[in-house]
Amino acid sequence: MVSEAHPGLSHEVGAAGPHTGGHGDGHAGALQHQFDDIAQQRESNSLGMWLFLATEVMMFGGLFFAYSLFRWKFDAAFHEASLHQNVALGTVNTFILLFSSLTMALAVHAAGSKKTGRLLAFLAITWLMGLGFLIVKAFEWGHDLHIGLIPGVNWSYYDDPHHLEELLSKNIGVHEVKMFWTIYFCMTGLHAIHMVVGLLVVGGTMIYAAKGAFLNGNDQPVEIVGLYWHLVDIIWIFLFPLLYLIAGFHPERFLGGGGH
Amino acid sequence: MTAHTTHGHDEAEHHLIPLGVYFRVFWALMAFLVLTLFAAYFNLGALNLPIALGIAAAKALIVVLYFMHVKFSSRLVMVFAGSGIVWLVILFVLTLSDYVSRPWLPVPGAGG
């Protein structure tokens, strides 16, 4: 099928036909008709994804702002509340995501090299890392639920007079520490939702990869998925010190899972 | 091969980034993670926060440049990649200036 607007060029998607744009490196089937050549297509796709990532930055940015404001206003309360965080698990999760970013980058590389086996392996590892992250978070939240630190669900920790006394002795208002927990669950909750979406998308990519979808030169979808995954990792990179390390790093409490 | 006159140099499809780069970035990220904990160990008062954020920014930067390929992408992609931060800064500066300036005038809500 030869389009009138581009005489001499064959734009049939999926066909490995002659491509007078000059790309003799196997990309012929991947070019979509609205683009002049594969480089323009790749750049356009990239720009579109980065625009979406910018909206994600703004979405989390609003929550980061709320955190900044209330940490400024309730400094002592945030310090105190963060003592209940499990820094060990937070560190494990940070490691998990950083490692998964590596395996995701390796998956993108494998897609570019047309190595389906390797692509599937790296996507699978990335997926398992994401699942591991969520399992750790579930464990953390389960603990928080148990001791009564979940806004709206089990908020009973600060009903205990001993805990209240502790706060009063440091001149901290209950509503101030509760603000930390509210912001903590909103931020890590939104982040976890993004992880779930990431698992769905990476899982879908694995299914396509298993069917040989990224072999005709169109490996960019894997790269796009990678961009999303790396962003979710970057958000956690900032969440970790802000939500877990306010009171610093105390090795003697590291394995104890924080205060109870 | 056609010259890419209008679209700028674009990566991975013409040449893949050497695998070694990814591993070096990963080890750098691990070093930064250890550094995060190390820096948090010491009580440096008001400096703890900017140091922690600085290290986080460094981690984010190498993820963006190398894992997300921005270093090997066209200027236009770099602009788009940076745009989120630009708008984030606007959000922070303008909204924070509201809160910071509230006590300045004797009007309702001046308590901040």
Contacts between the chains, C-beta under 8 A, distances in Angstrom:
chain1	res1	chain2	res2	distance
A	21	B	2	5.8
A	22	B	1	5.3
A	22	B	2	3.6
A	23	B	1	7.1
A	23	B	2	7.5
A	24	B	1	7.2
A	25	B	13	8.0
A	25	B	14	7.7
A	27	B	13	6.9
A	37	B	2	6.6
A	37	B	4	7.5
A	37	B	7	7.6
A	38	B	13	6.7
A	39	B	4	4.9
A	39	B	7	4.5
A	39	B	10	5.3
A	39	B	13	7.6
A	40	B	6	7.5
A	40	B	7	4.9
A	42	B	10	5.5
A	42	B	13	6.0
A	43	B	7	5.3
A	43	B	8	7.0
A	43	B	10	5.5
A	43	B	73	8.0
A	43	B	74	6.0
A	43	B	76	6.8
A	43	B	77	6.6
A	46	B	10	7.7
A	46	B	73	6.7
A	46	B	77	5.2
A	46	B	80	7.7
A	47	B	76	6.6
A	47	B	77	6.3
A	47	B	80	5.1
A	50	B	77	6.5
A	50	B	80	4.0
A	50	B	81	5.1
A	50	B	83	7.5
A	50	B	84	7.9
A	51	B	80	6.1
A	51	B	83	7.6
A	53	B	81	7.7
A	53	B	84	6.2
A	54	B	80	7.2
A	54	B	83	5.0
A	54	B	84	3.5
A	54	B	87	6.7
A	55	B	84	7.8
A	56	B	84	7.6
A	57	B	84	3.4
A	57	B	85	7.0
A	57	B	87	7.4
A	57	B	88	5.6
A	58	B	84	6.7
A	58	B	87	5.8
A	58	B	88	6.6
A	58	B	91	6.9
A	61	B	84	8.0
A	61	B	87	7.7
A	61	B	88	4.4
A	61	B	91	5.4
A	61	B	92	7.6
A	62	B	91	7.1
A	64	B	88	7.9
A	65	B	91	6.1
A	65	B	92	6.0
A	65	B	95	5.8
A	65	B	96	7.6
A	68	B	92	7.1
A	68	B	96	7.3
A	69	B	95	7.9
A	69	B	96	7.4
A	69	B	99	6.1
A	73	B	112	7.9
A	91	B	33	7.4
A	91	B	37	6.9
A	94	B	33	5.9
A	95	B	30	7.7
A	95	B	33	6.6
A	98	B	26	7.0
A	98	B	29	4.7
A	98	B	30	7.0
A	98	B	33	6.7
A	98	B	59	7.7
A	99	B	26	7.3
A	101	B	26	7.9
A	101	B	29	7.7
A	101	B	63	6.1
A	101	B	67	5.4
A	102	B	22	6.1
A	102	B	23	7.4
A	102	B	25	7.6
A	102	B	26	4.3
A	102	B	29	8.0
A	102	B	67	7.6
A	104	B	67	7.3
A	105	B	22	4.8
A	105	B	25	8.0
A	105	B	66	7.7
A	105	B	67	4.5
A	106	B	19	7.2
A	106	B	22	6.2
A	108	B	12	7.5
A	109	B	16	5.8
A	109	B	17	6.9
A	109	B	19	6.4
A	109	B	22	7.1
A	112	B	12	5.1
A	112	B	13	7.1
A	112	B	16	4.9
A	113	B	16	6.2
A	217	B	13	7.8
A	219	B	12	7.8
A	219	B	13	7.7
A	220	B	13	7.8
A	223	B	12	6.7
A	223	B	69	7.4
A	226	B	67	7.4
A	226	B	68	7.3
A	227	B	68	5.6
A	230	B	63	5.4
A	230	B	64	7.5
A	230	B	67	5.1
A	230	B	68	5.0
A	233	B	63	6.4
A	234	B	59	7.8
A	234	B	60	4.7
A	234	B	63	5.6
A	234	B	64	7.2
A	237	B	56	5.2
A	237	B	59	4.9
A	237	B	60	5.5
A	237	B	63	7.4
A	238	B	53	7.6
A	238	B	56	5.0
A	238	B	60	7.1
A	240	B	36	7.5
A	240	B	56	7.6
A	241	B	36	6.0
A	241	B	40	7.2
A	241	B	52	3.9
A	241	B	53	7.0
A	241	B	55	7.5
A	241	B	56	5.6
A	242	B	52	7.6
A	242	B	53	8.0
A	245	B	36	7.2
A	245	B	37	7.8
A	245	B	40	4.4
A	245	B	52	6.1
A	248	B	40	4.9
A	248	B	41	6.6
A	248	B	42	7.6
A	248	B	43	6.1
A	248	B	48	6.7
A	249	B	37	4.8
A	249	B	38	7.7
A	249	B	40	3.7
A	249	B	41	4.7
A	250	B	41	7.7
A	251	B	41	7.4
